[in-house]
């Protein structure tokens, strides 16, 4: 009997219990009459059939893009650090191709058309709605890197996973033909003069965070996320949580110790804070002029965007503080040390800083050449011997 009243049911409601597709489904109907309970049980059976059918579709060899993205999200996508970006990409792909298209129908020609469409789109405006701006909005198309990150690579990961792990039928795609060329990451190092000029334009707590970045090469989110529970003054080290939620320990320099020590008592949890420049009311929360609050990503970005041009520095972004720290450390150590500092898993990622070593070799060669010609080793040795003989005769 699929509908029955449990002896221990305090509310007197009937329960349902049935098997379908080798699976058991049971629960309360929340109904106290058998007739109503059977109606609920019928609905539950239909729901169970729909669930089994949907699950079967996820494991079918002829996989639709809708089911492929659903399975990818369940297994991988939801666990990404930027899961919201992954969700956006899957939504864009479904809008472009249509949810019912089979993965095996997506070949080189369709991927090329997808890349062309995304390449022709514009970057959404960052301006706040309702606010008046003095300058007109400047629209720009998405970059090659954005096309790769937002559509080509996500589609590639879904299709490759479907073919290799799920046994789904997929088309053969030459992905190297669809990934757009990207400029190599530049390594912009600030001179001591540029650093001083930028620091002079910062204040209210932003200067402390930026100086910390110049010294330790931490990413912006690593600095914003640094908490007192991960600062060890006795061990003279702190722990940051970087990409992929991976943590690394960084030893404190004397200056880093001074910076962190001075930030105590500003906030119970977060290390880096700023002083509110004005009072702002925002619903249930707000800012009070003169009070301290944890630094935000938006606030730190704006502070740097304003300080750099005021300082007269060109082509410098917050991430370049990381490049600056890494290059300076490399000049006094080696690539393995820099790899450890930056938290790179593969030292190949660190080799972009090798230019500093090349510059040091060049400077050494220039310094050696500036001394001019010197006597040959043989002639020097002969002069030394004659000198020694002269000393012997004199004695």
Beta strands, then each sheet from edge to edge (+ up, - down):
strand 1: 3-5
strand 2: 14-20
strand 3: 23-28
strand 4: 231-232
strand 5: 237-241
strand 6: 247-251
strand 7: 273-275
strand 8: 280-282
strand 9: 285-287
strand 10: 292-294
sheet 1: 1+ 2- 3+
sheet 2: 4+ 5- 6+
sheet 3: 7+ 10-
sheet 4: 8+ 9-
end
